[in-house]
Amino acid sequence: MGTKWEQYRYFLKDTVRRTIDFSMTDQNAGVAPPPLEKPAPAEGERIGLLRKGTWKGFSDIDLVSVIEGRRSHRRFTAEPLTLEELSFLLWATQGIRQAASESTAFRNVPSAGCRHALETYLCVLNVTGLEPGLYRFLPVEHQLLTISREENLSERLAVAALGQVFLAKAPVTFVWTTIPYRMEWRYDIAAHKVIALDAGHVCQNLYLASAAIGCGTCAVAAYHQELMDELLGVDGDDEFTLYLAPVGRV
């Protein structure tokens, strides 16, 4: 019997897979795969991040204690994060271990078909070594790309987050977008459920990595779609906001 939720529950099922002729996907049609990461302008300002092996104090963490202490935090101290800590969080959530080809890379989070259809943007307000502003993580290069340094970033973030001001008070807020075609190229209309699952994998790693350095986060899926996309400068179609998470000391 149909209900008002039926079409939305369908998204959670794998029934759709039986309706797809996978021989007709763009991948099997010989269409070139989309790139590993969103192309960055050559003239854009880039900031190098600290790499694994240069961090201090992150190697003696008790995983059991981190898991047991995991919770969502909406209140943060005024203390800034360091660039070293931010480098660690980005590595934990989207860091590349090994590039298998020009279009495939193994990362520290799982992804359906190793497609990794997410991009990471950062609303930076209080990170030592970084000017406040909007940045995008470049996982292949392990760098940040400067997007903008507008003065009213925190105000725009709060409005786009539907008045959830704790995001605008955090030292940094992670904003994940999706470029759906990276997944659609292989899975066609079965791509969209696994994109959402992949976002959960990424955010859970952020929870654990944040707890490991004495910080906290809170997954946020409620926001004004058009305003958040406008803030990031994405088109809302081929790339759009999917998930947010502020990080700060607790």
BELURHU-V326146 format. One line per field, one symbol per residue. ss: DSSP state (~ for helix, > for strand, _ for the rest). burial: 1 if it has 24 or more other C-alpha atoms within 12 Angstrom, else 0. A space follows every 50 residues. Layout:
ss: ???
burial: ???
//
This chain:
ss: _____~~~~~~~__~~~~~__~~~_____________________>>>__ ____________~~~~~~___>________>>~~~~~~~~~~~~_>>>>_ ____>>>____~~~___>>>>>>>__>>____>>>>>>____>>>>>>__ __~~~~~~~~____~~~~~__>>>>>>>__~~~~~~~~~~~~~~~~~~~~ ~~~~~~~~~~~~__>>>>>>____~~~~~~~~_______>>>>>>>>>>_
burial: 00000000000000000000000000100000111111010000000011 10000000000000010001011111000111111111111111110000 00111111111111111111111111100111111111111111111100 00111111111001011111111111111111111111111111111111 11111111111111111111101110011011010000111111111111
//
